[in-house]
Each structure stands twice: as structure tokens, then as C-alpha cells.
Amino acid sequence: KHLIYSKKPYPGLVRLLEHTDILVASDAIASIFLLLETGSNTSAIADPHPHYESILSCDGIKKIFDLFQKNISKYSRDRTALCIGYLFRARMITDSKMRQEVINHLKSLLCDSNNWVKENSKTALKQLSQNEENRSEILNDEELKRIEKDLKKPCNGTEEQKNQIFQKQENCLLLLSSTLIDLNDNELRKPIISSGIVENILFIFKKGDFSSITRTYSQAFLSLVCPSSNEIKHLIYSKKPYPGLVRLLEHTDILVASDAIASIFLLLE
């Protein structure tokens, strides 16, 4: 892919995004994404994407977003959103309409049935979250209220209803961990802690059936604790986290138990 990138493929591929044949446009956006993915994987996540200027110079960002808005197929819409998410790594999406629409679509892909799409949407959100303005859009006040509300719902009802509640909670926590993992932003953590989200996670740890507490839950909590300042850890400690965390030490999933003991240690530290 580096060899292909050295041949300056973006002008030609970007031009194909306007092709009248949907399949040709779809192949072009898929090729662009795969090249962007390589650029991301071979550079530091805290740095802007190395291909950004190449895409910008051929009006690629506008044309990618134009294709996103055309919504000619789920395939192309998903991949245009992923491309923008990767391109704006550690860089603010200055167009507010683009920022809102693309981030909302990437959030929706966290519950996609296609695991490849789901995993890449997590990565795209993580890359966008390296910029403060993008983070504010990803975890805005409205989003935090929705997460708090979904986590508070008791897992009752029919098996189908229980599964729907579980999936909603998992998606909320995937969004949290995708944004927070390895991110040193204490100011972002404060409204999350004050929103009631931490109490709801801890209640699930204390009372929830182990079969419904997956690693998504324990990892989301750990991402709140680390990396963070002593002030943030004191705020989390004020929510009385130890009963729930200690209970998770008996979880049959070793990764969940490991996240729990790591969280305990960081709070003790």
C-alpha cells in the first residue's frame, strides 16, 4: 500500500467518487479507505493523518462528504464516514454540519451487525477524539444524558427486551471506551462522572448477572480511571466503587476480573 501511495493515487480515485456507476464509486471509496488505514497504522495516533494534505489538494474531503450525503448505498455511506473519521485524526472537523453528521453516523455503526464496520467505527471515533472539539461533539451533554438513561434501565422483561437493553448499554459503553482509552483528558471525564454514569456502571457491577457483564463494561470503567489525575480518581472514589469492583474479581471472564483489579489498584495508588 505504501508503494501504491507513492504513485499518488488520490486524484484519480477522488475523481471516480462522482462516477454514475455506484459500484465504481464504491470501489473508489473502498480503495481510499484502505490506503488511509495504512497511513493511520504506520503513524502515531496523536499526530494528524499523514495523507490529509494529499486528499485536500485534490478537493477530496469535499467530494468524500458529497458522496456521504448522497447516501447511494450503506456500503458507500459507511466507508465515506470512516474515511472522514480517519482523515481528521487529531484535527478538528471545521465544517460543523460535516462534524455532526459524520460523528453521529459513526456512533450508529457501533451497533452494526458487520464486525469489520463496527471495529473500524470504534477506531475512527478514537482518532477523531484526539481533537478536543471533535471530542466535545462525540460526548456532548445530550449524549451523556442518553448514556446515563440507558445504563439506568433495569434488565427486565422478555428475553428479547432484555437483549435490547443489553445491546443499548454495550453500545453506550463502547462509545465511552472508544473515546477515552489512552486519552489523558481530565476535563472530559468530569462531566461523565457528574452525570450519574459511574454510579450506574457500579450498580450493574454490584447487582448484574455476570453473564450480562462483558468486558465492554469493565473496560469502560477502567478507561475512566486511567489515564486520569488524582482529582478524577478522588471523584470516582466518592462514588464508592469497591463493592462492585471487588465482586467482579470472581467473574469467570479473566479479562473482566483483570480490569477490575487494575481499577482497584489505580484507585488505591
N, C-alpha and C positions, 0 to 999 in steps of 0.2 A: 504493500500500500504506500510506503514511503517512496518507492520508485515511481509509482503511478502519480503520486502527488508532485513529484519533481517535474512531471510533464505538463504541469499547470492545467489540470482537468476542469476546474470550476467554471470558467467562461462557457465552455461547450455544454456542460451539464446543466448549468443555470438556464441557458437558452432553451433546453428541452423541457423545462418546467412549464412552458407555455404551449407545448405541443397539444394538438387537438385529440391525439390518441391518448386516452387515460393511462393505458399500460406503459407507453413510452415515458410519460411524465412520472409515473410511479417508479419505473426503473431508475430514472434520473435521481429522484429524491432518495431512493434507497442507496444508490451509489454515493451520493453526497454524504449521507449519514455515516456510512461505513468508513469513509475517509476521515470524517470529523471524529469518529470514535477512536481511530488510531492516533490522531493528533492529541486527543484527551488522554489516552492511555500512556503516552510517551512524554508527558509534561506534568509539572506539578499542579495539583488541584487548586492551589491558592493563586495561580497565575492565570491571566487571560488566555483564552484559547489561541494557539499559535496560527490557526488558519483564518482567524477573524478578518484580518485585513485583505486576504486573498478573496474571500467571499464578498466583502464590502466593495471592493474595487470593481466588481462586475455587476453591481446592483443586486447581488444575490440575496441579501437579507430581505429586501422588499419583495422580491419575487417568490421567495420561500413563504413569506407571510401571505402573499396574494393567493398562493396555492392552498395554504391552510384555510383561508377564508372561503375559497371556492367550495371546499368540502366535497370534492368529487368522489371520494371513497374513504372509508375508515382507514384503509391502509395508508393512503397518502396523507390524510389529516394527522394520524398518529406520528408518522415519520417527520412531517414538517414541524410539528411541535417539539419532537425530540431534537431535531437539528437546531432549532432556536434555543432550546434549553442548553445544549452543548456549546453553541457559539457564544452565548452570553455568560459563560463561566467567569465568575469574579468580575463581572461587568454589568452595570445597570442597563436594563431594557428601558431606554429613554421614552419610547412611544408607549404611553400609558394604556392605550387600547390593546396593543400587542402584549404588553406585560400581563394585563389582567386575563385576556382570553387564552393565551398560551399556558400560563400558570394554572388556570382553572382546568384546562384540558389535561394537563399533566397530572394534576391531582386526581382527576376522574380515572386516569389509567392505572392508578394504584390498585384498583379492584378489577382490572381487566382479566379475562379468562386466559389470555395468552401470557405465559410466564415471561417470555422474552420481552414483550411490551411492558409488562409490569416492572421487571427489574431495571430496564433502561429508563423508565419514567422516574424511578427512585434515584437513579444516577443523575438524570437531568436536573431534578429538583435539588439534589445535593450540590451540583455545580452552580446552579443559579443562586443558591443560598450563600455562596461565598461573597456575595454583594449585599450590603445592608438594605438597600431599597427593595431588592428582589425578595429578601427575607421577610420584610415587612408586608409584602403582598402575599407571600406564601402562608404566613401565620399571622394574619390580621385579626383584629378583635372579633369580627364576625366568625372567623374560622375557629378561634379559641372557644367561643360560646358554643358552637356546634359540637366540637370535640368533647367539651365538658358535659353537654347534654347527652351525647351518645354513650359516653362512658358511665353515666349515672343510671342508664336504663337497666333494670333487673333482667336477668336472662331467664324469663318465664315464658309460658305459652306452649304451643305445639313445637314439634321438632323443627319445622320449617321456620317458625317465628324465632326460635332460639338461634338458629343458624344465621338468620338475617341480622339479628342483634350482634352476634359474634363477629360476622363479617364487617359490619359497620365499625365496631370497636377496633378490629385489626387494622382496617384502613386508616382510621384516625391515628393510631399509634405508629403505623408505617410512615405517615406524613411527618409526625413528630421526630422519629428517629432519623429519617432521611435528611431532615433539615439540621438536626442538632449533632449527630455523630461527628466527633472530632472538631466541632466548631466551638471556638472559645469566644462566646458572646454572652456575658452575664446579663446585659440589659434585655436581651431577648428572653432569657429564662425567667426573669422576674414576673412579667405578666402571665406566663404559663403557670407559675407556682401560685400566684394570687387568684387565678381563675377558678380554682377548685379541681383542676385536672389531677394534681398529685394525690389529693385525698381520694378521688375516685379510683385511681390506679391501686392505691394502697388498700382500699376496701375490697377490691377484686382479689388482691393477693391474700387478704385475711379470710375471705369468705368463699371465693370462687372455687369451683371444681377444678382440680389440677388438669383434667383433660381439656379444659377450655382456656387454660393459661399457657399460651405458647411462648416461644422465645421472643416473639414480637412485643409482648407485654414487658418482659424483664429487660429487654434491650432498650426499649423506650425510656424506662425509668433510669437505667444506667446512663443513658445519653443526657439526661437532665443533671445527673450528679457529676459527670465527667465529660469534658474538662470544665470546671467551674471554680469560682473563687470561694473562700471561706464564708463570705457573706451568703452566697447562694446555698452552700451546704447547711448553714445555720437555719436558713428559711425552710429547707427541706426537713431538717431535724425537728423543727417546730410542728411539723405535721405528724409526728410520732410514727416514723417509718419502720421501726424494728419489729413489731409483731408480724406484720405482713412479710417482711424480708426474711425473718427467721423461719416462718412457715414454709417459704419457698426452698429452704435448704433441704427439705425432704422430697422435693419434686423428683419425679422419675426421669425427667429430661436433664441430663448433666449440664447442658448449656444454660438452662434456666437457673439451676442451683448455682452455677458458676457466676452468672450475672448478679445473683442475689448476694453472694459472699463478697464479690468485688464492690458492690454498692455499700454493703455494711462496712467494709474496710475503709473506703473513701470517706464515709461519714465519721468513723472513729478517728481517722487520721486528722 
